[in-house]
Amino acid sequence: MRRPFALLAGVLLVGAFAAPASAADGDGKGDQGFTIKDSRITESSGLAASHLHPGIYWTHNDSDDGPYIYAVDSSTGRTVARVTLSGIGSPRDVEAISIGPDNQIYVGDIGDNLGGKWPYVWIYRLPEPKKLVDQTVRATQYVVKYTDGARNAESLVVDPKTGRAYIIDKNENGGHLYEGPARLSASGTNYFKRVAAVDLWATDAAISPDDRQLAVRGYFGGIYYDWNGGKIKRKGRLNVPLQGQGESVTYSVDGSKLLYGSEGADSSVQAQDAPGGGGTKSPSEGGSSGASSGSGGSAGGSLKIGALAVAVAAAVVFGIRRLLRR
């Protein structure tokens, strides 16, 4: 997705300072992190852990690609299948992917670079393939509108128990959780209504496999909520690793890890313990949102580098914005 110049400056600085993840080199640790090695995947904008194939993560490009999703083996970082979606129109700005009940994959063509240009957006649904080979799968296309007008969004989640779809819009001053109908309809318009505030400039989100938590990430941090069937309650901050352009998040299939992805060629997917998962202590509300010791290297060194990167990036972002406003 196209970014404002000021944001890009800050994000690039963060990428320059960020410490690499120790498990981001396809070393066989799988859910501990990996690097996407497919040269076709240069704008990985969504991430979802496979329900049928342990260690496989589904992703897709942001735009200018086609109706494709990719199955990436987290033990090697290599693509093991490219699935072509048939039965849909031409994708416009694909930003998110989620897996719901009955192993159904939901793809969110919900981006809007101009923040309200498109009067409607789309969600595509297809069954997760049982065999990981290049193939074409027929998908169902759903037309989506918001009850309070068009908007940009990059986060789509599907409740793992009820199958209801939710979208979080992307707003610099904080967005909102939008609830879809109990069942999406392929024959009419599906209206999503605002149900709760989200305190983040959200680039992706995920619901934990046990249906208890909602994790929301942005470029420089994240927040987790009690899910409560969409009646969210803020609980604390996430230890989001510093990435050049952080675009995606998913829970591992067992819910113990949160995996964070970014755009770019050979982009890394970095893992952190999920709140309450992996036998670790949950992050507190006042905790750091930068890299923790779980991301590899010296914890103290990573935190210092992260703090410096965020400070410099923030100064650049807000300084340039002030200049542009003059």
Secondary structure, 3 states (H helix, E strand, C coil): CCCCHHHHHHHHHHHHHCCCCCCCCCCCCHHHEEECCCCCCCCEEEEEECCCCCCEEEEEECCCCCCEEEEEECCCCEEEEEEEEECCCCCCCCCEEEEEHHHEEEEEECCCCCCCCCCCEEEEEEECCCCCCCEEEECEEEEEEECCCCCCEEEEEECCCCCCEEEEECCCCCEEEEECCCCCCCCCEEEEEEEEEECCCCCEEEECCCCCEEEEECCCCEEEEECHHHCCEEEEEECCCCCCCEEEEEECCCCCEEEEEECCCCCEEEEEECCCCCCCCCCCCCCCCCCCHHHCCCHHHHHHHHHHHHHHHHHHHHHHHHHHHC
